[in-house]
Amino acid sequence: MDEATKTRATGATARDFKTYDEFWSHYLDGHSRTGTKWLHAAGTITAVALAVFAVVTRRWLFFPLALVPGYGLSWIGHYFVERNTPATFGHPVWSMLSDFRMVALVLAGRLRAK
């Protein structure tokens, strides 16, 4: 039985993962729909653009505002498209790294919906 199947079968939470690879499999299960992936991509790209804008222009108000589209669009995808809970709460660092990884794979056309 693969790790994703074990996770679904046992009800494991993000804090139960021993390795990033185990978490990545769980993360992908929670982002199976195309709409969720694209909402994450839009939110992440917008958040990065706002953060870069804040640093370049020294308009620091835009830096925390970057969190709004970053989390907002992602959570809309989870609650209304995927109908699940974001992985952010259990493993915030792995979740952020996975978000960037997933967005890069989506933009490269290397990650499709199940």
Secondary structure as UniProt FT lines:
FT   HELIX           3..10
FT   HELIX           14..16
FT   HELIX           20..29
FT   TURN            30..31
FT   HELIX           34..57
FT   TURN            60..61
FT   HELIX           62..65
FT   HELIX           67..76
FT   HELIX           77..82
FT   HELIX           87..89
FT   HELIX           92..107
FT   TURN            108..109
//
